[in-house]
Amino acid sequence: NSIQNSHSGSGTAKDIEPVEREGSLHVKFTVLDGK
């Protein structure tokens, strides 16, 4: 979460909250951020 938070700031944090509930989407999001 800290990686995404520092990448786009609190603006993306709100989008990540619902994504975490999905689980699978959260993993895809992390992979995209890693690349």
C-alpha positions as CSV (number, residue, x, y, z in Angstrom):
1,N,0.0,0.0,0.0
2,S,2.8,2.4,0.8
3,I,4.2,2.0,-2.7
4,Q,0.9,3.0,-4.4
5,N,0.3,5.7,-1.8
6,S,3.6,7.5,-2.6
7,H,3.2,6.9,-6.3
8,S,-0.1,8.8,-6.7
9,G,-0.7,10.2,-3.2
10,S,-4.0,10.1,-1.4
11,G,-5.9,10.5,-4.6
12,T,-5.3,6.9,-5.6
13,A,-5.5,5.7,-2.0
14,K,-9.3,6.1,-2.2
15,D,-9.4,4.0,-5.4
16,I,-7.2,1.3,-3.7
17,E,-9.7,0.9,-0.8
18,P,-12.4,-0.8,-2.9
19,V,-9.8,-2.6,-4.9
20,E,-8.5,-4.3,-1.7
21,R,-11.9,-5.8,-1.2
22,E,-11.7,-7.5,-4.5
23,G,-8.4,-9.0,-3.7
24,S,-7.6,-10.2,-7.3
25,L,-7.7,-6.7,-8.6
26,H,-5.4,-5.5,-5.8
27,V,-2.8,-8.1,-6.9
28,K,-3.1,-6.9,-10.6
29,F,-2.7,-3.3,-9.4
30,T,0.4,-4.1,-7.5
31,V,1.9,-5.9,-10.5
32,L,1.2,-3.0,-12.8
33,D,2.8,-0.6,-10.2
34,G,5.8,-2.9,-9.9
35,K,6.5,-2.9,-13.6
